Amino acid sequence: MLNKLEQAQQPWEGYSDVIDYWLTLRKQLLVEYSKVAGLLGDSKKSLPTEKKLKQFCGSLVDYISAGHFKIYSMIMERWKSTGFSSNTEIDLLYARIVETTEPLLNFNDKYNDLVLDEDNFSGFDSEISVVGELIEFRFAQEDMLMQLIVDSLYISSELS
């Protein structure tokens, strides 16, 4: 996923401070995810520490919140100010992004304040795997949404 993040960053970096901030949050989320999913460090399979789990949950909520309450609205406002309006493709992509929010927040609600022990984490490996898939899907939808908007702005500037 980190390689995909780096590939996704290239066309966006420097485009705007908002996008750069969003990509920084994305990278932080992926690093924290890698720590709790056991993708970094030694190869021994063990539960994450409470600190690592809290950091991941915090990054997850920060990323989701920034997207929904700051970044999407700022980008859409700027886009609409150029005379564009939403279309079916953009609405569908946004709906797909929204569909990932509840299961991701449910993971946060379940694990953010949980005291770690083997009994509490019987399904953790499968749940963290699903969270990784949701994050990857969400990133892909966000990238497509941003590409549609940037392409339309580019076409608009070419026609001007």
PLY file of the C-alpha trace (Angstrom):
ply
format ascii 1.0
element vertex 160
property float x
property float y
property float z
element edge 159
property int vertex1
property int vertex2
end_header
0.00 0.00 0.00
2.88 2.41 0.68
4.07 2.02 -2.93
0.57 2.80 -4.18
0.54 5.87 -1.93
3.79 7.13 -3.42
2.45 6.60 -6.95
-0.76 8.42 -6.06
1.16 11.33 -4.55
3.13 12.20 -7.68
0.33 13.81 -9.68
-1.07 15.61 -6.61
2.02 16.94 -4.82
2.25 20.68 -4.98
-1.24 20.92 -6.50
-2.51 22.53 -3.34
-1.73 22.72 0.33
-5.00 20.93 1.06
-4.08 17.93 -1.08
-0.56 17.86 0.37
-2.00 17.90 3.90
-4.39 15.10 2.98
-1.57 13.00 1.53
0.46 13.55 4.70
-2.48 12.23 6.76
-2.72 9.28 4.39
0.93 8.41 4.82
0.65 8.68 8.60
-2.42 6.41 8.54
-0.57 3.80 6.46
2.45 3.84 8.75
0.24 3.38 11.82
-1.75 0.65 10.05
1.46 -1.19 9.17
2.49 -1.14 12.82
-0.77 -2.58 14.19
-1.18 -5.08 11.35
2.30 -6.46 12.00
3.64 -5.41 8.60
6.67 -3.62 10.06
9.33 -4.85 12.43
10.04 -8.42 13.39
8.22 -11.32 11.83
6.79 -12.64 15.11
3.00 -12.55 15.09
1.84 -10.69 18.17
-0.84 -8.28 19.22
-0.12 -4.58 18.84
0.59 -2.57 21.94
-2.21 -0.42 23.32
-0.17 2.66 22.37
0.20 1.55 18.74
-3.48 0.68 18.52
-4.52 4.06 19.96
-2.19 5.85 17.54
-3.68 3.97 14.61
-7.26 4.63 15.74
-6.42 8.32 16.18
-4.89 8.51 12.70
-7.90 6.69 11.24
-10.41 9.09 12.80
-8.25 12.12 11.88
-8.07 10.98 8.26
-11.79 10.28 7.97
-12.70 13.56 9.69
-10.33 15.62 7.56
-11.80 14.09 4.43
-15.45 14.52 5.31
-15.36 17.83 7.14
-12.53 19.70 5.51
-10.94 18.38 2.36
-13.92 17.16 0.31
-15.89 20.33 0.99
-12.96 22.66 0.24
-12.16 20.91 -3.02
-15.79 20.73 -4.11
-16.36 24.42 -3.27
-13.33 25.43 -5.31
-14.43 23.20 -8.14
-18.00 24.53 -8.12
-16.69 28.12 -8.03
-15.25 27.50 -11.49
-18.73 26.73 -12.81
-18.76 22.96 -12.50
-21.41 20.92 -10.78
-21.50 17.36 -9.58
-22.37 14.55 -11.95
-23.35 10.90 -11.61
-19.76 9.65 -11.71
-18.62 12.03 -8.97
-21.69 11.29 -6.86
-21.07 7.54 -7.18
-17.42 7.85 -6.18
-18.32 9.96 -3.18
-21.01 7.45 -2.15
-18.43 4.64 -2.31
-16.11 6.64 -0.06
-18.92 7.26 2.43
-19.73 3.52 2.51
-16.29 2.83 4.00
-16.73 5.32 6.84
-19.04 3.37 9.14
-17.08 0.09 9.20
-13.83 2.01 9.77
-15.35 4.00 12.63
-16.83 0.79 14.06
-13.31 -0.64 14.22
-12.18 2.50 16.06
-15.10 2.27 18.49
-14.33 -1.36 19.24
-10.56 -1.17 19.66
-9.63 2.40 20.66
-10.13 1.95 24.40
-9.93 -1.82 24.67
-7.62 -3.33 27.24
-5.37 -5.74 25.40
-5.58 -9.43 26.12
-5.94 -12.59 24.04
-9.69 -12.89 24.72
-10.44 -9.40 23.38
-8.45 -9.98 20.22
-9.68 -13.32 18.94
-10.83 -11.79 15.64
-8.30 -8.98 15.45
-6.24 -10.37 12.56
-9.24 -10.75 10.28
-10.68 -7.38 11.33
-7.43 -5.48 10.76
-7.15 -7.17 7.36
-10.64 -5.95 6.43
-9.71 -2.46 7.64
-6.67 -2.54 5.34
-8.86 -3.51 2.40
-11.33 -0.73 3.23
-8.54 1.83 3.47
-7.09 0.71 0.14
-10.53 0.85 -1.51
-11.22 4.27 -0.01
-7.89 5.64 -1.26
-8.63 4.35 -4.77
-12.06 6.01 -4.80
-10.62 9.27 -3.45
-7.89 9.23 -6.10
-10.45 8.73 -8.87
-12.61 11.53 -7.47
-9.69 13.91 -7.31
-8.55 12.94 -10.80
-11.98 13.71 -12.24
-11.97 17.12 -10.59
-8.41 17.97 -11.60
-9.03 16.80 -15.18
-12.12 18.99 -15.44
-10.21 22.00 -14.09
-7.37 21.34 -16.53
-9.77 21.08 -19.48
-11.49 24.26 -18.33
-8.18 26.15 -18.18
-7.22 24.85 -21.64
-10.50 26.15 -23.07
-10.06 29.58 -21.48
0 1
1 2
2 3
3 4
4 5
5 6
6 7
7 8
8 9
9 10
10 11
11 12
12 13
13 14
14 15
15 16
16 17
17 18
18 19
19 20
20 21
21 22
22 23
23 24
24 25
25 26
26 27
27 28
28 29
29 30
30 31
31 32
32 33
33 34
34 35
35 36
36 37
37 38
38 39
39 40
40 41
41 42
42 43
43 44
44 45
45 46
46 47
47 48
48 49
49 50
50 51
51 52
52 53
53 54
54 55
55 56
56 57
57 58
58 59
59 60
60 61
61 62
62 63
63 64
64 65
65 66
66 67
67 68
68 69
69 70
70 71
71 72
72 73
73 74
74 75
75 76
76 77
77 78
78 79
79 80
80 81
81 82
82 83
83 84
84 85
85 86
86 87
87 88
88 89
89 90
90 91
91 92
92 93
93 94
94 95
95 96
96 97
97 98
98 99
99 100
100 101
101 102
102 103
103 104
104 105
105 106
106 107
107 108
108 109
109 110
110 111
111 112
112 113
113 114
114 115
115 116
116 117
117 118
118 119
119 120
120 121
121 122
122 123
123 124
124 125
125 126
126 127
127 128
128 129
129 130
130 131
131 132
132 133
133 134
134 135
135 136
136 137
137 138
138 139
139 140
140 141
141 142
142 143
143 144
144 145
145 146
146 147
147 148
148 149
149 150
150 151
151 152
152 153
153 154
154 155
155 156
156 157
157 158
158 159
